[in-house]
Amino acid sequence: MASVKNLKKDINYVLGDIIEECYAWELLNPKADTKGTEAIIDEAIVAFDSLIDKVHSKSIENKKTHFKNITLELEKTAKKLLKKVNKL
């Protein structure tokens, strides 16, 4: 199992990269409406908070399964957000 430290880094980097992609799109499209990117950024921040809360949860029985589920949820969330960014 990967360390909790690396899992937290992965969450931060993946969702941070999605937010950076939104900002890059805004810079490349200065006249475009930014409501779409703002919504994606807000969703990424909510997902980050939720995933970090799950990482810090103390009431878990099987740590390996718990952290694997968090990793899978991160992948699922990242794919969903990237699809939204690509539609912009």
C-alpha atoms as a printed R data frame, in Angstrom:
   type eleno elety resid chain resno       x      y       z
1  ATOM     1    CA   MET     A     1   0.000  0.000   0.000
2  ATOM     2    CA   ALA     A     2   1.242  3.477  -0.821
3  ATOM     3    CA   SER     A     3   1.764  5.841   2.044
4  ATOM     4    CA   VAL     A     4  -0.888  8.244   3.249
5  ATOM     5    CA   LYS     A     5   1.561 11.061   2.575
6  ATOM     6    CA   ASN     A     6   1.781 10.086  -1.103
7  ATOM     7    CA   LEU     A     7  -1.999  9.742  -1.352
8  ATOM     8    CA   LYS     A     8  -2.452 13.278  -0.028
9  ATOM     9    CA   LYS     A     9   0.155 14.526  -2.504
10 ATOM    10    CA   ASP     A    10  -1.657 12.766  -5.358
11 ATOM    11    CA   ILE     A    11  -4.954 14.362  -4.374
12 ATOM    12    CA   ASN     A    12  -3.323 17.782  -4.203
13 ATOM    13    CA   TYR     A    13  -1.441 17.458  -7.496
14 ATOM    14    CA   VAL     A    14  -4.271 15.975  -9.552
15 ATOM    15    CA   LEU     A    15  -6.934 18.435  -8.470
16 ATOM    16    CA   GLY     A    16  -4.429 21.295  -8.525
17 ATOM    17    CA   ASP     A    17  -3.550 20.497 -12.131
18 ATOM    18    CA   ILE     A    18  -7.219 20.565 -13.089
19 ATOM    19    CA   ILE     A    19  -7.598 23.987 -11.480
20 ATOM    20    CA   GLU     A    20  -4.478 25.207 -13.290
21 ATOM    21    CA   GLU     A    21  -5.943 23.952 -16.568
22 ATOM    22    CA   CYS     A    22  -9.053 26.059 -15.919
23 ATOM    23    CA   TYR     A    23  -6.912 29.140 -15.316
24 ATOM    24    CA   ALA     A    24  -4.924 28.454 -18.481
25 ATOM    25    CA   TRP     A    25  -8.167 28.197 -20.467
26 ATOM    26    CA   GLU     A    26  -9.285 31.542 -19.031
27 ATOM    27    CA   LEU     A    27  -5.992 33.137 -20.086
28 ATOM    28    CA   LEU     A    28  -6.279 31.740 -23.607
29 ATOM    29    CA   ASN     A    29  -9.915 32.857 -23.908
30 ATOM    30    CA   PRO     A    30 -10.037 36.303 -22.282
31 ATOM    31    CA   LYS     A    31 -13.384 37.286 -23.806
32 ATOM    32    CA   ALA     A    32 -15.152 34.055 -22.900
33 ATOM    33    CA   ASP     A    33 -17.522 33.718 -19.959
34 ATOM    34    CA   THR     A    34 -15.732 32.286 -16.924
35 ATOM    35    CA   LYS     A    35 -18.768 30.875 -15.135
36 ATOM    36    CA   GLY     A    36 -17.996 27.385 -16.447
37 ATOM    37    CA   THR     A    37 -14.426 27.399 -15.225
38 ATOM    38    CA   GLU     A    38 -15.439 28.875 -11.883
39 ATOM    39    CA   ALA     A    39 -17.918 26.037 -11.404
40 ATOM    40    CA   ILE     A    40 -15.255 23.443 -12.246
41 ATOM    41    CA   ILE     A    41 -12.791 25.062  -9.826
42 ATOM    42    CA   ASP     A    42 -15.411 25.125  -7.071
43 ATOM    43    CA   GLU     A    43 -16.219 21.459  -7.713
44 ATOM    44    CA   ALA     A    44 -12.512 20.558  -7.586
45 ATOM    45    CA   ILE     A    45 -12.116 22.352  -4.249
46 ATOM    46    CA   VAL     A    46 -15.137 20.567  -2.788
47 ATOM    47    CA   ALA     A    47 -13.756 17.228  -4.032
48 ATOM    48    CA   PHE     A    48 -10.363 18.034  -2.498
49 ATOM    49    CA   ASP     A    49 -11.901 18.823   0.879
50 ATOM    50    CA   SER     A    50 -14.028 15.680   0.773
51 ATOM    51    CA   LEU     A    51 -11.126 13.397  -0.144
52 ATOM    52    CA   ILE     A    52  -8.797 14.878   2.471
53 ATOM    53    CA   ASP     A    53 -11.525 14.443   5.105
54 ATOM    54    CA   LYS     A    54 -11.786 10.784   4.108
55 ATOM    55    CA   VAL     A    55  -8.009 10.365   4.350
56 ATOM    56    CA   HIS     A    56  -8.045 11.796   7.884
57 ATOM    57    CA   SER     A    57 -10.998  9.673   8.991
58 ATOM    58    CA   LYS     A    58 -10.151  7.738  12.140
59 ATOM    59    CA   SER     A    59 -13.116  5.367  12.264
60 ATOM    60    CA   ILE     A    60 -12.050  2.852   9.603
61 ATOM    61    CA   GLU     A    61 -11.720 -0.886   9.961
62 ATOM    62    CA   ASN     A    62  -9.757 -1.946   6.894
63 ATOM    63    CA   LYS     A    63  -7.185  0.713   6.017
64 ATOM    64    CA   LYS     A    64  -6.036 -0.880   2.791
65 ATOM    65    CA   THR     A    65  -9.547 -1.023   1.323
66 ATOM    66    CA   HIS     A    66 -10.370  2.449   2.613
67 ATOM    67    CA   PHE     A    67  -7.376  4.087   0.943
68 ATOM    68    CA   LYS     A    68  -7.869  2.106  -2.264
69 ATOM    69    CA   ASN     A    69 -11.446  3.408  -2.424
70 ATOM    70    CA   ILE     A    70 -10.178  6.949  -1.941
71 ATOM    71    CA   THR     A    71  -7.739  6.474  -4.827
72 ATOM    72    CA   LEU     A    72 -10.517  5.148  -7.059
73 ATOM    73    CA   GLU     A    73 -12.772  8.053  -6.101
74 ATOM    74    CA   LEU     A    74  -9.957 10.488  -6.957
75 ATOM    75    CA   GLU     A    75  -9.569  8.917 -10.395
76 ATOM    76    CA   LYS     A    76 -13.312  9.010 -11.029
77 ATOM    77    CA   THR     A    77 -13.614 12.629  -9.920
78 ATOM    78    CA   ALA     A    78 -10.587 13.707 -11.958
79 ATOM    79    CA   LYS     A    79 -11.932 12.082 -15.114
80 ATOM    80    CA   LYS     A    80 -15.307 13.759 -14.621
81 ATOM    81    CA   LEU     A    81 -13.726 17.173 -14.108
82 ATOM    82    CA   LEU     A    82 -11.382 16.753 -17.078
83 ATOM    83    CA   LYS     A    83 -14.333 15.954 -19.335
84 ATOM    84    CA   LYS     A    84 -15.916 19.215 -18.221
85 ATOM    85    CA   VAL     A    85 -12.691 21.133 -18.886
86 ATOM    86    CA   ASN     A    86 -12.385 19.584 -22.343
87 ATOM    87    CA   LYS     A    87 -15.941 20.678 -23.193
88 ATOM    88    CA   LEU     A    88 -15.081 24.338 -22.572
